Amino acid sequence: MRFSSIGSGSRGNGTLIEKHNTCLLVDCGFSVKQTVRRMARLAQSPEAISAIVVTHEHGDHINGVAVMARRYQIPVWATHGTAMQFVPGELPELNIFSSHECFTIGDLEISPFPVPHDAREPSQFVFSDGAHSLGLLTDVGSTTPHIETSLSGCDALLLESNYDVDMLAQSEYPASLKARISSTRGHFSNRQAASLLRQLDCSRLQHFVAAHLSEQNNSPEIVRQMLAAALDCGSEWIAIADQESGLEWRQLA
């Protein structure tokens, strides 16, 4: 199994997960043109996508889903709450999943779990090929025991580390936006990401990727320093999926 990112941040998100002939695109927040271009950098084509799996209905995760699905006849998977965002009939195939029940697409088993975020029915996932597992957690304002149980023991983690507390406090954002970002249904700060890592069983971890970094209220240097301390590793081991270049393929073996 391998995974990569076509971009991660407030201007668009998309994660690729691949095993044999199964290739999943988790979220599609970019235009079709942008998505195809970003996939080409990773030597992958839209025709190879087996399904688009959607975390929630916010624009930076869903903007390109419907057009991408129609143009390339790709089935879409979403919770009922997320699926309410789509116009009836605009998708070639819509599959509804429960955030409390596992499901399978091709060679990958998907274990969804609900998360605290200001969306209708948001979920995040653990993907498994039977031998290795990848945990995804972005767009989350606080953790829960179920989140910690779901992500413990994964072989790879892609985890939100959205903002530095001090940088957000000193930013020019209006008070209402600051409150939304830092709420229990907003986004993970670097401190929250580090705290969660200390609660997880990371003994199997081959890859760690920090994601959904704010371009205004964070910096890769701060993220690497804080999360490396939490994982007791060198800062160079912390990979970052950024807005422009995403993340190159990472292999689980």
Phi, psi and omega in degrees: 000142176220162181213158178204173177233136175271355179154145183215122180159185186288350179258006177150146182219149173188132179236133177257135177228130190224138172213118183052238183267007179260124177228117180255141171251113178269111184070153176211087184266002180256164172296163178300316180301314179295318181298314180296318179296317181292323177294323180298327176299334180260013179058041178229150182243154179296333179296340181276350184287124179278326182195154169254122179253125189253132179279318180191176194267007179293146189304322183289358177242344190232353188307322184261002189298307187296313181293318178299315181296317180292315185295322184248012177051056182255128175292148181243139177241132181202159171289166180300317181298318178292321183296339178298342180287336183275144174286134179307128178089355184279347179253143179294330178202126179238124178246129180263130175239156174267139180286005178245004183229135178289152173214166185236136170234112180058237183270007184239135173261133183246125177248099180279159173211143181287151181225151176283107178205155186276063177224173188293309182209064186289149176215159172231181195214156161242128179253136182223143173254012181097338179244325182226160181223146178238123177259132177245130176212100172228171178052064182217136183263339180200163182262168177221161176303324180294321176299314181298318178296318183296322187267347180292136176084007178290154177275340177210147178228135168243110193234134176296135171220077198283315188215153170271129186304315182290320179296320178295317181299325183268358184285171180270008177300145175296155183303324181295321180288320176302317180294320180295314181298317187269003181286170179290351176240027181254247183230156179284131170278169175301320180297318179294319178298315179296318180297317178298316181302324180290340180270344186270154168279107182252020186294337181261002191294119175263326182222138171232131182232124172273137187222169176056040177290134174292134178282341181260328191238031179199170174211145179303326182296315179295316180301310182299318181298312184289319184281330174295322177296321180292325181268355183056053180222173176287146182297334180292343181280343180278112177273155179230128172268109185259177186292318187275310187256354178065231182209132176293164181303137172241130184260137174255125184217000000 
